[in-house]
């Protein structure tokens, strides 16, 4: 059911790729993202606009955002609402569609946001919204909280995203050639497509529909990001039948596609997609072992060049390699740029970060000391506390070769272990205060992320193997000439050239925490800090290595071109 008001003249004609993602980071002021998945989605659409690739994004309005983070005096995370008003940034799309939830008709509207590319091309993004007067109070809040509340609430959101998203595209007159699911949250769109391609069998089970799986598979692309079974959305069938009764095909058919015991959104997407890919070479290998019988390709993630390069470094690139924004592979020519230009640009970005530190914490850090940066979602497998494993060793290193450590990141409101990690980090900050300055910056967002990846001197990443599917923060750092000191997992297995683009921590195949700790301290004490303090020219050579051999490759322009030629065509 839909209400349509003649948008086909605006969006009809050209066939587009519909890119579905539960979260999309459009700009810092629109809090419709929680972390790396949403930032990747935003970078994908930004590169599509830069390269004039016909796409349309579909996501949720998430009017209450993810959450605004505060940290109290004891280091405890406090979650504050992050309400935003779509009308300030978007225009209302002139259509409404209906979905069935708990046997009620729930109306879905949409807001239109435009991503404009560097050459003027535009990619529309639809933010689905159930906050409509036709709906009950409960249903109006379905699109309020990103990843909020319980499993039933999440399933309702995924019905709106997948089913409602397909219907909204049709109501607005979009011609869709392919549907790209960024993670499994939108996998119900494939069931909606199956319903549209159902036909009646006259010879077998007369009157019962049959479904054209090959046609639907040919239309669907699935990018998986989660290398562990527990991290995938799964719903109890009793709850699914209660919430979604009347919306989908025969439940016997759903169980064949999504799993016998629970509705597994990843399984559903795998079974109904012709092209499946992981987000790094190692992640594709891990996913292939998790899901035998499916072919998993590898298109390694990338980051958007212009978005994640500081104004200071961008000015240098503009002066010496003016086409880099459209063709970031030109950054391989960074060797032609004078060392002093690269160094001065970084020092300006560093000073900007230190000013932000003073603003947020009241602390003044010494700009002559090297700064290590760590910022990402605060959860156990990311191991943000790995560097604090041996206080004695860390104190000794900091006394002989002083350095600062700047950290940031949010823990999911329901992740008590993640919240406890933030508390422990603040405890460690107090315990180590006599030998080193450690700061934790609250309110991690896109703006703060850019200031950190461009302003620190070394980017630290210490996940537990093989749980880092890709990771993109180190790619952002590379665009700013910041080398990584990172565990060999995700993208860093492809990006690390020891001593050229940064440094590896631990063994690439053995996830031994004790070995990782010792290797981290050893590299920091004997390689990284001596290089920073002892040989400016050699340090700048590593900065240039990160730019030429990481940024030139691990960017979303390269990523979207590969999607276009390998998955979309």
N, C-alpha and C positions, 0 to 999 in steps of 0.2 A: 504494500500500500504506500502511495506517495502523493505528495502535492507538488506540482511542477509549474514553474513560471517562465518557461521559454528561455533557458540558458543555453540551449543547443547551438544557437547562432554564435555564441561567444566561445564555447569550448568544443563544439563539434568539428568534424572534418579531419583534423590531424589525429593519428593514433598515438596514444601515450602509454608509458609505463606507469602503472599505479604502484606507488611505494608506500606500504603500510608499516607503521611502527607505533607501538604504544606510547613512545615518547620521542619528541623531536626538539632539539635545541635550536630554535630559530634565532633569537637574540637574547642577550643576557637578561633583559627586562621582562621577558615572557618565560615564566618558570615551568614550562611544560616538559621538563627533563629532570632526571635524577642523577645521571652520570654518563659513563662512556657510551652506552647504547644510544642514548638520545643525541649526544654530541656527534657520534658517527653518522646518525641519520641526518642531522642538520648539515654536516659536511658533505654528505652524499648529494643532497639537494642543491647545495651551493655550487658544487662542482658541475652538476647537471645544468644549472643555469649558466655558468661560465662557458660551458662547452655547447650550449644550445641543444641539449638532449631533451626531447619532449617527455617530461615526467609530470606527475601530479602526486603530491604527498597526502597521506591520510593518517590522521592521528586523533587524539581526544583533546578537548579544550582544557581539561584539568584546571578548572577555575580556582581551586584551592592550592594549586601547585604541588610540589613535593613537600618541602617544609623549609622554613627559615631557621637556621641553626644559631643558637646561642650557647655559650659555655660559661658555667657558673664558676665561682672561686675555687671549687674543689675539682674542676675539670669535668663536670658532668654535662652531657649534652642535653639541651632543652629545645624541644621542637615547637616552633611558632608557626601559625598559619601564614601562608604566602599567597593571599588572594590577589587576583589580577582581573582586570575588566577587559574582555576581548574587544569591546567596541573601541577602545583606545588605540588598538593596533591593527584591527581587522575590519572587514566589511561583512555584513550578514549575507550568506548565500541564499538566494530566493527559492528555496525548496525545503520541504520536510518529508521525511520518510518514517515508516513505522516498523517496529520489531515487536515480537511477542516475548514478554518476560513474565514468568509466573502467571501465564494465561491472561495477562493484561496487555493492552496495546500501549506501547511506549513510543512517543514521538521523538524523533531525532532531527535537530536542526544542524546547521554548520556555519562556521565562520571562515571567511576567505582571507588568507595571508599570501602575499606575493614575495617570493625570493627572486631578486633581480640580479642577473649575472653581470660580469665586468664589461661585456659587450652589448648589454641591453636586453638579452633574452630573459624571459620570465618563466618561473616555475610556480604554479599555484599550489597552495597547501590548504587542505580542508581540515578544520578542527571541529570534530563532531561534538554536539552539545545537547544534553537532554534537559537543560534548565529552561523549560518551556511551560507556559501557563496551562497547556493541555494535560500535563503530567501531574501525578501525585507528588507530594513533598519528597517522599522516598525516592521516586524515580527521577526527580529533578536533580538529585545529588549523585546519580550514577557516574557522571563525568566530572565530578568535583576533585576527588583525591587520587593523585597518581600513586599506584601501588598501595592503596590504603585499605583499611578495614580487613574483612575476612575473605575466605575463598568464594563464598556466594557473591559478594560484591565484585570480586575480580572477574568471575565468570560473566556477570551482567555487563561489565565493561568490555569484555572480549566479544560478547554478542553485538554490542553497539559498534565496536571497532570493525569486526570482520563482516558481519551480516549488514549492519547499518551502513558501513562504508561502501560496500558494493552497490547497495541500493541508492545511496546518495550520488555516487558517480553517475549512475544511470539517470537519475532524476535531473541532474544538472547538464546532461547531454554529452558527457565525456565519452569518447571512443577509446576503449582500453584494449591494447594488444596483449600485454602481459601484466600479471599481478606479482609483485615482489614482496614477500613476507620477511621483514627484518625481525628475526626471532619468531617463536611460535605463538605469540599473543594474538596474532590476527588470523590464525589457521582456520577459524570458522568461516572465513571468506570462501574457502574451497568447498565447504558443504553448501554454501549458498550458490556457488557456481554449479555444483552437481544438481541441485534442485532445478536450476535453469536449463540444464541439459538432460533432464529426465525424459524418458519416452515410455510408452506403454507396450508391453509384450503381449502379443495375441496368442502365441503358442504355448508359452510357459507362464504359469501363474497369471491367468487372464485378469486384467484390471489392475495388477500391481505394477508400479513403475520400475523401470530399469534405468541405470545411470551410465552415462557415457564418460567413464573414467579417463580414457585416452585424450579426449578433447580437453577436459579440465586440466589434466597433467601438462598438456602442451602449453597451457596458459600460465602456469604457476612456477615461480622461482622461490627458493627458500634458503635464507642465510641463517645458519645455526651459530650461536655464540657460546653455548653452555657446554663445557666438557664433562659434566657430571650429571647423572640421572636425577639426583635430588634437586638440582637447580632448575628443572624443567616444570612448566605448569602442568599439573595433573589434577583432575577433578573426579570425585566420587560419582558414579553413574546415578545413584539415587538422587543426589543433589542436582545433577545435570538434568535429569528428566523432570524434576520439579520446577527448576528455573526456566528451562528451555523447551518445555513441552509444547508441541504444536509448531515449533519453528523449524525443525530439521526433518530430514528423511527418516526412514525406518531405523529404529535403534539397533536392530540386528546388523544393518549395513554400517552404522557408525562404529560399532564395536569391531568390525572387521578392519576398519581403517585406523582406528585410534587406540586399540588395545582392548582386551577382554575384561580386565579387572577395573581399570580406571581410564577415563578419557585423557590420553596423553597428547598434548597439543603438538609436541615435537614429532611423535609418531604420525599424527594426522597430516602434518605438513610434509613429512618425508614421503608418505604414501600417495600424496596428491600433487607432487612437484616433479617436473621433468628435469630440473636442474637444481642441485643441492650443493652448497659450498660452505666450507669453513672459512675462518677469518685469518688464518695463517697456515703455512705448510704443516707445522706440527699439529695444529688444532684439527686440520683435515684428517691427518693420520689417526689421531685419537678418536675423532668422530667416526671414522671408518671402522675402527675396532669396536666402538660402542654399538654401532648400527650395521652389522654385517648384512650384506645383501643389497645395500644401497651404494651408489657411486657418489662419493663426496669429493667435489673439486676444491681447489684452494685458490681463492683470490684474497691475498693479504690486504688487510685494512690500510687506509691512508688517512691523512688529515688535510684540511683545506688550507692551501698556502697562504692566502691573504689573511684569513681569520686568525691564524696561529703564529704570525710573524709580528714581532714588535714594530712599532712605528720607526724605531731607530735602525733596526736591521733592514726593514723594508726600504728605507731611503737609500741604504748602501746598495741593495740589489737593484733598485730602480736606476741608480746612477751607472752601474757597471753591466747589468744584465737586464735591460728594460723589458724584455718579454717574459720574465720569469713567472709572472702571475698566471699567464695562460699556458706556458710551457715550463713548469718547474724543473724539468730535466736540464734546463740551462744552468742550474745551480752547480752542475759539475764543473763549471768554469770559474768557481770561486777563487782558484789559485791566482787569477789575474787581478784580484782585488788586493790592495795593499794591506798588510797586516794591521797597521795602525787604524785603518778604517773599520775593520772588523772588531778590533779591541775596543775602540772608543764607542762604537754602537752598543756593544755589550755593557760597557761601564755605565752608559746612560740608562739602559734598561735595569741594571742592577741598582742604580741610585733610585729609580722610580719604585722598585720593589721595597727598598729600605724605607722610603717615605711612607709606603702603605703599611709596613710593619709598625712604624712609629704611630701611625694613625689608629691602627686596630689594637695595639697592645701597649703603647706608651714606651716601648723599648727602643733604644738606639743601638744599632749594630755597626760594627767597624767595617767599612767598605773595603779595606785592604785585605781582610781575611777571606779565604774561600768559603763559599756557601754551598752546602748540600741541600737539595730540595726533595721532599717526598709529599705527594698529594694525590689521593685517590680515595675511593670508597673505603671506609674503615670497616673491615671485616677480617675474620681470622686468617683466611687463606692468603690475603695480601701481605701478611706478616709485617705490619708497620713497626712493630716493636723488636724486629730482629736485630737492629743495630744496637739495642740496649741489652743484649744477651750477656755480656761480660763487662760489668762496670769497671773493674780494675784495668782491663785492657783499653777500654774506651777512654778512661781518664788519662792513662799514660800517653796515648796517641795525641789527645787534645792538649796536654801540657807541652809536649815537644813541638807539635805542629798545629797551632790553634785553627779552629774552623767553627763556623756557625751551622746550625741545622734548622731549617724552616719546614714546618709540616702543616698540612691541612687535609680536610676530608670529613664527610658526613657518614654516620652509621645509620642504617635503616632503622626507623622507629621501633620495629619489632625485633631487631638484632641486639639482644642484650649483651652478647659477647663483644660485638663491635663497639657498643657504648662503653663497655668495661675497658676496652683497649684505649679509648680516648682518655679515660680517667687515669689509666696506668701511665700513659705518655706524659700527662701533666704531673704525675708523681715523679717520674724520672726527670722531668725538667727541673723540679725543685731539688732533687737529690744530686744533680750534676751541675747545679748553678755556679759552684765555685770554680769550675774548670772550663765550662763552655756555655755559650748562649744558645738556648733552644727555644723556639717560639712556635706556638700552634695558632694558626690564623683561623678564626671562626668565619662561618658564612661562605664556604667554598662554592664558587660559581664560575661562569665562563670568564668574567673579567679578572677575578683573582687567579684563575688558572693561567691565563695569558701572562699576567705579571710574574707568576712564579716560574713558568717554563722558560721565560726570556730573561729573568733576573738572577736566577741562581747560577752557580758555576758548574755544578755536577748534578745530574738527575739520578736519583736513587730509586730502585725498584726491586723488591725482594719477595716475589710471590712463591708459593709452594707449588712445585712442578707436579703435574702438567696442567694446573688449574687456571693459568693465565692464557685464555684462548688467544688473545692477540695483545691487547694493551696498546694504547695510542699516545699516552702522555710523553713517552720518550721520543716519539716521532715529532711531537710539537716542540719539544726541547731542541731537537736537531735543526729545525728551521731557524732557530735563534743561536746556532753555534754552540749549544750546550751538550757536551757528551754525556753518555749514560754509564752508570756503574750499576749493572743489573744482572739478576739471575737469568740464566740461559733458558728462557721459555717464551712462548708466544712469538711475537715479531722479532724479538731480540736475537733469536737463533738465526734469523736471516740477516739482521742488521749489524750484528757485532763483528767488527774486524779489530781484534785485540790491539790496543795501543794506537789505533788509527781513527776509529769512530767512538771509542770508549773502552770499557773494560767489562769482562765477564766475571760473574760471581758463581763459584761452584762448578759442578760437573753437569753437562747438558742432559745426562740420562739418569742420574741418581739424585733423588730428592732427599739428601741427608742434611738435616738442619745443622748438626754440629760442624760438618764440613763447610756448609754455606757461611756460618758465622766466622769460622777461622779464615776462610778465603776473603770474606768481606773486609775483615780487619787487616789482613795481610795486604790486600790491594790498596786499601786506604792509606796504611802506614808506609808502605815501601814503594808504591808506584804513583798513586794519584796525588797525594799531598806533596811529595818531593818534586814531582813534575811541575805542579802549580807554583811552588815557591822558588824552584831552582832554575827554570828554563822557560822564560816567557815565549820565546820563538817556538819552542817545541809544543807549548800549550796551545798557542794559536794554531799550529799545524793540526792538532787534534780537533780544535773547533772547526777548522775548515774541512777536516775529514768527515765530521758529522754532517756538515752541510752538503758536501759533494756526494757522499756515498750513502747517506740516509735520507735527508730531505728530498734530494733529487729523485728518489725512488719511492719512498713511503708516503705518498701524497694521494689525496682522493681524486685528483685528475687521472692519474694512472689507474686507480682502482675502478672508476666509473667507465673509463675506456675499455677495460677488460670485461666488465659486466656487459657493456653494449655489444662487444664483438662475440663474446662467448655464451652469454645467457639470454640477452634480449633479442638478438637477431634470429 
